[in-house]
Amino acid sequence: MSQAEPALPVQGGRHVPGRIFSSFLMAGYECAAHRRADGQRLDLLASTGHAAWATQDYQQLAALGIRCVRDGLRWHLIERQAGRYDWRSLRPQLGAAQACGVQVIWDLCHYGYPDDLDIWRPAFVERFARYAGAAARWLREEGIAAPFYTPVNEISYWSWAGGEVGGIRPAAQGRGDELKHQLVRASIAAIEAIREVDPGARFMQCEPLVNVVSASRRAERVAAAEAYRQAQFQALDMLTGRRWPGLGGREDYLDVLGVNYYPANQWYFQGPRISPDSADFRPLVGMLSEVYQRYQRPLLLSETGTEGEQRVPWLNYIVDQLQLALARGVPVEGLCWYPFLDYPGWDNDRYCAAGLFGYPDAQGQRPVHRPLQVAMQAAAARFAPATGRDRDEH
């Protein structure tokens, strides 16, 4: 188990969450800051208005009993020149969290990095580690105790999107494994740098949770689909040293495991998505159980959500599945709706109605999607007995 991990609370064989995070229901603020393949820099904290209106955004969480969020640093703004750190872009978020009493899980790198860095070179790992240590030192000096960090968000996805199919920077093709190794090295180096500054810091590694099956009964197709499905565990296996131990992995680099799961995360091998009403659609509870059995770490559903009128049915499904998982003793510590704010699409700036709140007006006020708000309040109430918390006591 992770050196920093406390004993997991259990009652009568059932896991009782609530000892790690300040609330079970969480809000995730989209903080992707990468460059697309065409070179355009995205900055979702800016384009959703969260960077400007973090205090108002955090204030809106109290009615839902949400006291924990995922938010992020923008490395490309903080370190425009090597070794020179400018924390002004982070101050509004940090000040808002402190003023509102919100616990934050900080993403250090959400696909974006400074333009002068070559991600393939050893200097990328070294500079990321120095930046991570500097961030931990600054946050500690600013009064953040027992911080949580996600060093590199979704190593598996970034390796595929940026290294295999060229969709985002570094926009390479056929180099997915190479990029995965590099991001694992960077994550390990960052953890070490942070622990040197703040031994009490904790970590969440976030990876996509997927299911891939063959539509054909042919043995070779079934085997190929299963091999592809198993690839979802490669990054975590590298971090633990179970795979490619030369990268420096160790079991204690895993603390809380974040799993990111959306309706599109199940598909047929080299084929279409699997519909939720299909017999081939695997229940989430089984997928969570598999991850827990493999790594024996507490879990957080670190991203889940969908768009439009499917938001409420999807949330209700997720809540049902998490309650089943808890009943089976799977240590699920929270549910993070992501993104919590509507956002412009990465590829075409289309309006993505995926959040609880829409775009802000000139005063930072956002329209609310009432059906999702009611469903979230109901979800918070359903989990209150499991966590031993009254959702209004905070």
N, C-alpha and C positions, 0 to 999 in steps of 0.2 A: 504494500500500500504506500501511497505518497507519504513522505516524511511529515507533511503538514496536515495530513487528513485526520480528523477526529473520528472517534468511534461512531458508527451509524446507529441512530436510535431505532429500536424495534419494540413493538408492543404485540405480544401474542403472535409472533411470526409475520407481522405486517409492518413494513417500513413506515416510520413517522417522519416526514420531512419537516424542515423548519429550523435546523440548527446551523445551516450554512449561509443561507440568503435571508434577507429581511422580509421577503414576501414570496409566496408561491407563484402568484401571477405577476408577470414582468412585462415591461415595455422595451421594445428594441428599436433604437433610432438608427436608421440606415446611414452608414458612414463610409460607404465605398468611395474611394478617392483615386481610382486607377485611370490610366489612359486607355482609350479604346484603340483598336488596331489602326484606325485612321489618324491617331495622334491626339484626338480631343481629350482633354482632361475632364473627368467627372469629379464633382464634389457634392455628394448628396447631402451633407450637413448644411451646406450653403443653399442648395437648390430647393430643399424642403423647408427652409427657414429656421431649422432647429438651431443652427449656429447663432442666429440673431435673437431667437426667442426661447432660449433654453429654460429660463426661469418660468415663463408662462407655461411652457410645455410640461415641466415637472410639477407645477402647481395643479395641473389638471388631473394628476394621478391619484390625488388623495381620495377622491370620491370612489375610486375603485379599490382602495386599499393597497395600491401598488407602491412598494417602497424600494424596489430594486429594478435597475434598468441595464441594458447594454448600450454603450455609447462608445465613441472612438476618438483617437487622436489622429491628426492629419500630418503625417510625417513630412510630406512634401512642403508644407507650410512651416513646420517647426525647424527643419534643418535644410534651409535653402543652400547653405554653404557648409561643407564638411566640418563638423565639430563645433559649429556655432548654433545654439539653440534659442529659439524665440518662442516663448510659451504664450504669447498674447492670444493666439487663436484658440487656446484651450481654456483660458481664464473664464469666459462666460459659462461654459459647461460646468467647470469645477465650482465656480461660485454659486451657480444654481443648485447643484447637488448639495452643497453644504448648507445653503439657506433653506432648502426644502427637506433636509434630512433623508436624502435618497442615496442608497448604496449603488455604486456603479461598477460594472464589469467593463474594464477599459480595453478596447481593441487597440493594439499598438500598430498593426499594419493590416488594413482591410483592402488588399490588392494594390494599394498605391505606394509609391516610393519616389524619392527625389530624382529629378531628371538627369543629374550628372552621374548617377550610379549605373554600372553595368551589372545586372542581376546575376550574370553567369560567373563573375569573378570572385575570388576569395574576399576581396575588399567589401563586397556586399554583406557578407556574414559578419565581418569585423565591425563595420560601421553600424549595422543594425543592433549589434550587442551594445555598443557604446551609447547609441540613442536610447535603447531600452533601459540601460542603467541610469542614464541622465533623467529620463522621465520618472523612474521610480524615486530617484533622489529628490527631484523637484516636488513630486506629489507628497512625499513624506515631509518635506520642509513646509509644505502648505497645510499640513495637519491631517493628511489622510492616513488613518490607521487600518491595518489588516486589509490592504487593497487586493483586488482581484484583477488579473490580466489575462487577456487572450493575445499571445505574442503574434501569431500569424493566423488570420482567419481562413478556414477552409483550404488547407494545403492541397487536398485532393482536387477540389474544384479549380483552384488557381492553376495547378499543374496541368489540368486538362484544357481549361480555357486559354491559358496563356502560353503553355508549352507544347500542347498536342495539336490543337486546331487553330491557333492563331487568332482567337477572338478578342483578346485583350493583351496589353503589354505584359511580357516582352514580345508577344505576337509571333511566337515560333511555332513550327509544325514538326511533329515527330520527335520532340525533345521533352515529352511529359515526364518521363522517369528522371531525367537529368534535373529538371526544375524541381521535382518533388524532393530529390536528395538535397538540393540547395536550400529549399525552404525548411526542411527538417533541421539541417545544420544551423540555420539562422534561428529557428525556434529554440533549439537547445542552448545556443550561445546567449540568447536573450534571457532565458530562464536563469542561467548561471550568473549573468550580470545583475539581474534584479535581486537574486538571492544574496549576492554579495552586499548590496546596498540595504536590502530589507529582508532579513531572513524569515519574517512572518508573512511575506507576500504569498498569495495563492494564485492558482492558475486554472484556466479552463481552456482546453483544446476543443475547438469546434470543427466538426466534420459532417459532411452530408450523410444521411441515412437513406439507403436505397434498397430496392428489390428488383432484380432482373431475372426473368425466367425465359425459357425457350417456348415458342409457340409450336415447335415441332417436337415429336417424341424421339427423333433420331438421336442416338447416344452421343454422337460428336457435337450436336447442337446443344443438347442438354449440358454436356460438360463445359462447352465454351461459355454458355450463359452463366453457369455457376462460377467459373473462373473470373468472369467479368464482375459478378456480384461480390466475390471475395476481395476484389481489388479495392473496395471501399475501406478495407482495414489496413492497407499498406502503410499509410502515413503514421497511424498510431502504432503499428508494429515496428516501424523504424524508430519512432520516439522511445519505445521501450527497449530497443535493442534486440527484439525478437527476429527482425529482418535487417539485413545490411548493418551488422553491429559495428562495422568500421566507421559509421557516421557518428558514433558516440552515444547512442541511445541507452537509456537506463529506465527501469521500471518507475523510478521516483520522478520521472519527468511527466507522468500522468497524475493528475489530481482529480478535479471534476471533469467529466466528459460531457461536452456539449454536442448534441445531435440536432442537425438541421433537417427538417422534414416538411415537404410540401406535397400537394396533390400530384405533382408531376414526377415524384421521386420513385415511381414504379413503372417499369416498361418491359416490353418484350425485347429480347436480344436482337439487335439490329432491326427493330420494328417499332410499332406505335406504343403509346402509353397504355397502361392497364387501367381500365375503368374501375372505379370503386365498387360497382355492382357486379364485377366479374368474379368468378370462382378463383381466378388466379391472383386476385388482389390480396396481399398478405396483411392481416391485422397489425396495427402498429404495436400492440402489446407484445406480440411475438418477436418483432424486430428489436424492441427495447430489451427484452429478456436475453436475446442472443448477445447484444453488446455487453450487457452486464455480466453474463456468464464468461465472456471472453476476457474482460479486463478487470472485473471486480472493483469498479469505481462507482461513486455516486454519479447520477446522470442528471442533466438538465436538457429539456427540450428547448434548445437555445434559439431556434428559429422555427416558426410555423405560421402559416397564413395563406390567404388566397384573395382573389379580387371579387368585387361586385356583390351580387346577391348570394354568392356561395360562402361568404364570410361566416355567417351565423351557423349554417349546417356544418361547415368544416370545424369551427370551434367546438360545437357540441360533440362531434365525433371524437375530436382530440381529447376533450375532457372525459368522455366515457372510457376511452382507451387508457388514459393515465390512471384513472381510478381502478381499472382492472389491474394495471401494472403494480400499483401500490398494494392492492389486495394480495398479489402474488409475491410480495416481498421485494420487488425491484425498487431500488432506492432512487426514485425520481424526486428531484429537489425543486422543480419549478417548471413553469410553462411561460415562454416568452413569445408574445405575438410580434411578428416582424414582417415588414416594417410597421411601426405603430402610427406612422404618418403617411398619408398619400404622397406619392413621389413621381417625378418624371422618369419615364422609361430610359434605360441605359442607351438603347440603340437609336431611339427616334423621338425622345422627349414626350411621348404620349402620356396622358394623364392616367396614372395607375391608382385606381380606387381600392387600395389594399389595407389601408389603415383605419384606425378608429377616428382620427382627425384628418381634416383636409388641409389645404393651403392656408397660411395665415393672412389676415388683413393687415392694414397699416398699423394697427395697434397690437399685433401678435395674437389676435383671437382667431380661433379655428372653428369651422363648422364640425359638428360631431355626427357620426353615423349612428343614429339612435338604436336601431336593432342590435348592432354589435355591442353598444354600450350596455344594453339590458342583458345581453348574453354574457358579457364579461362579469357583470355584477353577480349574475346567477352562478357563474363558474367560481368566482371568489368565495361565494357562500358555500358552495358544494365542497370546496377544499378546506374551508376553515376547520371543520371537525378533524380532518386528517392531519392538519398541521398543529392542532391545539391552539389555534389563534382565532380571535374574533377579527374579522377583516376591518372593523372600524376602530379597533383598539389603538391603532397607530396614529 
